[in-house]
Amino acid sequence: MEYPSKLIENAVEEIAKLPGIGKKTALRLALHLLKQEKVEVHNLSEALIRLRENTRYCDQCFNISDAPTCTICNSTKRDRSVICVVEDTRDVMAIENTGQYFGLYHVLGGIIAPIEGIGPSDLTIEPLVERIFDKEEKVSEVILALPATMEGDTTAFYLSKKLKDSGVKITSIARGVPVGGELEYTDEITLGRSIMNRQQL
Amino acid sequence: MEYPSKLIENAVEEIAKLPGIGKKTALRLALHLLKQEKVEVHNLSEALIRLRENTRYCDQCFNISDAPTCTICNSTKRDRSVICVVEDTRDVMAIENTGQYFGLYHVLGGIIAPIEGIGPSDLTIEPLVERIFDKEEKVSEVILALPATMEGDTTAFYLSKKLKDSGVKITSIARGVPVGGELEYTDEITLGRSIMNRQQL
């Protein structure tokens, strides 16, 4: 595709580096920005730079945080004996939205994905192990809330091996037929697991 | 939705102002940028600011251009007697991609859309009228290549009225069943038009 100017070509190439955005969408976004007030484009640009330059991570759970320790880790209302291990911030937000969890979190910053070159040392697994083995933290349960994919299962397996000797109970969130889901449209692995892990009423 | 930090909330809000990007996608993009090198985020930000600050428009056809006059208007190989009127740069790129058109363009910068508050004075209609009525330009045909929507038809109608007294031939691109399209899946208006505008073989 030949672009009418170097500026737009450059902008399209940069925007198209974002995940899930192709060159056509990038061009549409670039043309949209061209029609906006200059201050709008500056606001967007500065928000991105400030995000990247100034974002800090909680020194306990590694969630994104404005302060050295995040509001959840600082809260006196949370149950400090339970730690829920998640892939990233979005999972913390999703679980917080349920209003069903009152423990702490640990954000891994990704999951083990050898194909993408992400190994255990790229994640916050070492600090998690320290947290769990630290007797002063008095952790009694670790809930693994990782994606139900091969990478998620690999990470869960790796973590459960690492944490085995801590004496702490290790659990995983339930896999099963989603609420509102029809049995006939549920894949056989999920359906199989939901039968295996059936619960007494 | 409660965000873990003000920085990410601000970034999500700015990204979600882009057309077709909701808050969930914006959060995904923000978290992606957090994982990139700082230089990558700076490159993106600077490309957007440079695009908005430095983009110029061709003083003849109003297409995006690096120079005061664009490469198409400057070319000696183009047929200067035909002007194709389009909504924006993407249409120029699409028509150039066909390799079937060798005339000049005129980019309106939008189409008449009263609901969105876009009237004729927001578009480059005045300069187009001047180009067509200017006897020195020796224009013999104006091709309207506008979208087949109500707004596109309104704009085409407005332009054809404005240009009526110029003595220049005014045409519109053909509407019909797309190449490779099945008759049974073509909407009745398109099919009706394609019968009305049938061509002798």
HADDOCK unambig.tbl for C-alpha pairs under 7 A between the chains (distance, minus, plus):
assign (segid A and resid 4 and name CA) (segid B and resid 64 and name CA) 5.77 0.50 0.50
assign (segid A and resid 4 and name CA) (segid B and resid 65 and name CA) 5.71 0.50 0.50
assign (segid A and resid 5 and name CA) (segid B and resid 64 and name CA) 6.38 0.50 0.50
assign (segid A and resid 5 and name CA) (segid B and resid 65 and name CA) 5.15 0.50 0.50
assign (segid A and resid 5 and name CA) (segid B and resid 66 and name CA) 5.22 0.50 0.50
assign (segid A and resid 6 and name CA) (segid B and resid 66 and name CA) 6.90 0.50 0.50
assign (segid A and resid 7 and name CA) (segid B and resid 50 and name CA) 6.98 0.50 0.50
assign (segid A and resid 7 and name CA) (segid B and resid 51 and name CA) 5.30 0.50 0.50
assign (segid A and resid 7 and name CA) (segid B and resid 55 and name CA) 6.73 0.50 0.50
assign (segid A and resid 8 and name CA) (segid B and resid 51 and name CA) 6.17 0.50 0.50
assign (segid A and resid 10 and name CA) (segid B and resid 47 and name CA) 6.41 0.50 0.50
assign (segid A and resid 11 and name CA) (segid B and resid 47 and name CA) 4.99 0.50 0.50
assign (segid A and resid 11 and name CA) (segid B and resid 48 and name CA) 5.87 0.50 0.50
assign (segid A and resid 11 and name CA) (segid B and resid 51 and name CA) 6.63 0.50 0.50
assign (segid A and resid 14 and name CA) (segid B and resid 44 and name CA) 5.27 0.50 0.50
assign (segid A and resid 15 and name CA) (segid B and resid 44 and name CA) 6.73 0.50 0.50
assign (segid A and resid 18 and name CA) (segid B and resid 29 and name CA) 6.77 0.50 0.50
assign (segid A and resid 29 and name CA) (segid B and resid 18 and name CA) 6.78 0.50 0.50
assign (segid A and resid 33 and name CA) (segid B and resid 52 and name CA) 6.97 0.50 0.50
assign (segid A and resid 34 and name CA) (segid B and resid 52 and name CA) 5.38 0.50 0.50
assign (segid A and resid 38 and name CA) (segid B and resid 52 and name CA) 6.52 0.50 0.50
assign (segid A and resid 41 and name CA) (segid B and resid 48 and name CA) 6.99 0.50 0.50
assign (segid A and resid 41 and name CA) (segid B and resid 49 and name CA) 6.43 0.50 0.50
assign (segid A and resid 42 and name CA) (segid B and resid 49 and name CA) 6.46 0.50 0.50
assign (segid A and resid 44 and name CA) (segid B and resid 14 and name CA) 5.27 0.50 0.50
assign (segid A and resid 44 and name CA) (segid B and resid 15 and name CA) 6.73 0.50 0.50
assign (segid A and resid 45 and name CA) (segid B and resid 45 and name CA) 4.62 0.50 0.50
assign (segid A and resid 47 and name CA) (segid B and resid 10 and name CA) 6.40 0.50 0.50
assign (segid A and resid 47 and name CA) (segid B and resid 11 and name CA) 4.98 0.50 0.50
assign (segid A and resid 48 and name CA) (segid B and resid 11 and name CA) 5.87 0.50 0.50
assign (segid A and resid 48 and name CA) (segid B and resid 41 and name CA) 6.98 0.50 0.50
assign (segid A and resid 49 and name CA) (segid B and resid 41 and name CA) 6.42 0.50 0.50
assign (segid A and resid 49 and name CA) (segid B and resid 42 and name CA) 6.47 0.50 0.50
assign (segid A and resid 50 and name CA) (segid B and resid 7 and name CA) 6.98 0.50 0.50
assign (segid A and resid 51 and name CA) (segid B and resid 7 and name CA) 5.32 0.50 0.50
assign (segid A and resid 51 and name CA) (segid B and resid 8 and name CA) 6.17 0.50 0.50
assign (segid A and resid 51 and name CA) (segid B and resid 11 and name CA) 6.62 0.50 0.50
assign (segid A and resid 52 and name CA) (segid B and resid 33 and name CA) 6.97 0.50 0.50
assign (segid A and resid 52 and name CA) (segid B and resid 34 and name CA) 5.40 0.50 0.50
assign (segid A and resid 52 and name CA) (segid B and resid 38 and name CA) 6.52 0.50 0.50
assign (segid A and resid 55 and name CA) (segid B and resid 7 and name CA) 6.72 0.50 0.50
assign (segid A and resid 64 and name CA) (segid B and resid 4 and name CA) 5.76 0.50 0.50
assign (segid A and resid 64 and name CA) (segid B and resid 5 and name CA) 6.35 0.50 0.50
assign (segid A and resid 65 and name CA) (segid B and resid 4 and name CA) 5.70 0.50 0.50
assign (segid A and resid 65 and name CA) (segid B and resid 5 and name CA) 5.12 0.50 0.50
assign (segid A and resid 66 and name CA) (segid B and resid 5 and name CA) 5.19 0.50 0.50
assign (segid A and resid 66 and name CA) (segid B and resid 6 and name CA) 6.86 0.50 0.50
